[in-house]
Amino acid sequence: MSKLSISSGVLTCFVGFIYMSGLFGQVESEVITWGLLLALLGGLSIFFELLEDKTKRLKVINSFILHIIVLLQLLPIYLWFSYYGISISDGTPSNSFVAHYLFAVPHIATIILCLLSLYPLIKAKKDPLIKSKKA
């Protein structure tokens, strides 16, 4: 059981719940759906990491989930930086919520944790190939 992988799953769930809760004011349904998807992927990552019998197939699935989580973080990071200082509310009446680049920090932390969680999985795949080339 990798504590780093579980931490990345917990942080992913947390980021997803932030968007589902409406912390940033009224948001479109797509943003809430994105948050739900992120929370589900984080929960699946935790679930697969906590399973006692880890086959190679489960490791591949968890690796795939972590890659998807990393990709899903890129757009919000871009949007938080590009809309810096601009009111982003679409609600009626309008909200004075202003975008700030610091809101991208949880997304950046999620990417870092996911990539650190993927490192042992990728390294384990490459080691047998290196040994077979030397032999």
C-alpha positions, 0 to 999 in steps of 0.5 A, a space after each residue: 500500500 502506497 501512502 503517496 498514492 492514497 494521498 493523491 487520491 484523497 487530494 483528488 477527492 478534495 478538489 472534486 468536492 470543492 467544485 461540487 460544493 459551489 465554493 466558487 459561487 454559482 457554477 455551470 453544471 459542467 463544472 459540477 460534473 467535472 468535480 463529481 468525475 474527479 471525486 469518483 476517480 480519486 475514490 477509485 484510486 484509493 479503492 484500488 490502492 487499498 485492495 489486498 490482492 494487487 494484480 498487475 491488471 489493478 496496477 495498470 488500471 490505477 496507473 491509467 486513473 492517475 494519468 487521467 487525473 493529471 490530464 484533468 488538472 491541466 484545464 483548470 490550471 490554465 483557466 485560473 491563470 488566464 482569468 486572473 483578476 476577472 469576475 467569473 460569475 455567470 449567476 443571476 444576480 452576478 457574484 463578485 467572485 474574482 479568479 486568482 491564480 492561487 486557486 490553481 495550487 490544489 490542482 498543481 499539488 494534485 499533479 505533483 502527487 499523482 506523478 510521484 505516485 506513478 514514478 514507482 509504477 513506471 520504474 518497475 516497468 522499465 527495470 526488467 527491460 534494462 536487465 534483459 538488455 544487459 543479459 
